[in-house]
């Protein structure tokens, strides 16, 4: 089920709110939210509810066994069981076919006449990367002594399945919700702020992100895009993925507030970054901190010398790229950012233009991010080559540009608007929202506009659902 669908807006969400506030006991509310979250998740394919339940049971039981283990050896045994079980589920459903294709390709290079491994064409469970990382962090934190086990299985099941952030984050640690699962505040101010975040996130998605999407699809569908078309295409994709994903995150935060939960910020104006290091402090912040705490630091972080630090950064970003999808273009994207982070670390974690005015530092950082988005959006390495050739003018100046504008004239306006908002306007978290008549009227008009856009264009999935 999509947040930007009529089923969610006018059926599922009203039922959730009526049922939630109609139940007075907190434990009953958690059970109700868990049930509704499984209905929400099973809307795509009910069979994968069993997979999420399996992950939940594995980590809940592992957490108890780790906490009750009489010695370090057994604690290590159960944390290994938890990590291997989670990564095995994620690896099979997400990466089996990638591994099989890679193995078959290597075998063909050595003369194999038939594939060594048959592809299973596995359907990727929506949100598996998010809830697996979230569930696994629980048992790891118990092993580290950061948190204690959940009060009950019902509490933990609600934490893992909570529908506002289930399929595309933010990735929330159990310690961030542990107390809220027991006691939450429900105020009119929090509820109104939740409505504000949700409607603004909805507008980011259906008006801004979907507004520039036609440019992206047209340009990345060309065999040899020209210089102008290539730049329009990659700029449009940068705006699409930002407003699509940050829009989802705002909607998740808003839905959480409607139910009394407070989720962490996931985006902080990333295109205002002055370096790639700064970018990763602002982009998908919940994933960045997860990779830092559960991968980079355990690898040694920056404690074992300069060379090892660069290697750890590279490995972390390489695996972070692979987390995003079963395609070598994602691995290349992770490696690209790993190299850039290592270079900046060598220069003191500063912009390579640290001596220049902030405007030029931001411009360089944004150009470097755009270079990475080519890898991220492309479906194959051949498409990567075609886009880079276009960006450097090797495919000609603008033979395809006029056709691009003609095919999606409104997207040109949306591109200008989104660029201006990304660079010059404050983000949702920076604005001091004060409930009032004018805010309510503005949100009502914006919501009606979003509903009209959905009616005309139909609902489109969020980009990060595929990860």
Buried (B, 14 or more C-beta within 10 A) or exposed (E): BBBBBBEBBEEBBEEBBEBBBEBEEBBBBBBBBBBBBBBBBBBBEEEBBEBBBEBBBBBBBBBBBBBEBEEEEEBEBBBEBBBEBBEEBBBEBBBBBBEBBEBBEEBEEEEEEEBEBEEEEEEBBBBBBBBBBBBBBBBBBBBEEBBEBBEEBBBBBBBBBBBBBBBBBBBBBBEBBBEBBEEBEEEEEBBBBBBBBBBBBBBBBBBBBBBBBBBBBBBBEBEBBBBBBBBBBBBBBBBBBBBBBBBBBBBBBBBBBBBBBBBBBBBBBBBBBBBBBBBBBBBBBBBBBBBEBBBBBEBEBBEEEEEBBBBBBBBBBBBBBBBBBBBBBBBBBBBBBBBBBBBBBEEEBBBBBEEEEEEEBBBBBBEBBBBBBBBBBBEEEEBBEBBBBBBEBBBBEBBBBEEBBEEBEEBBEBBEBBBEBBEEEEBBBEEEBEEEEEBEEEBEEBBEBBBEBBEEEEBBBBBBBEB
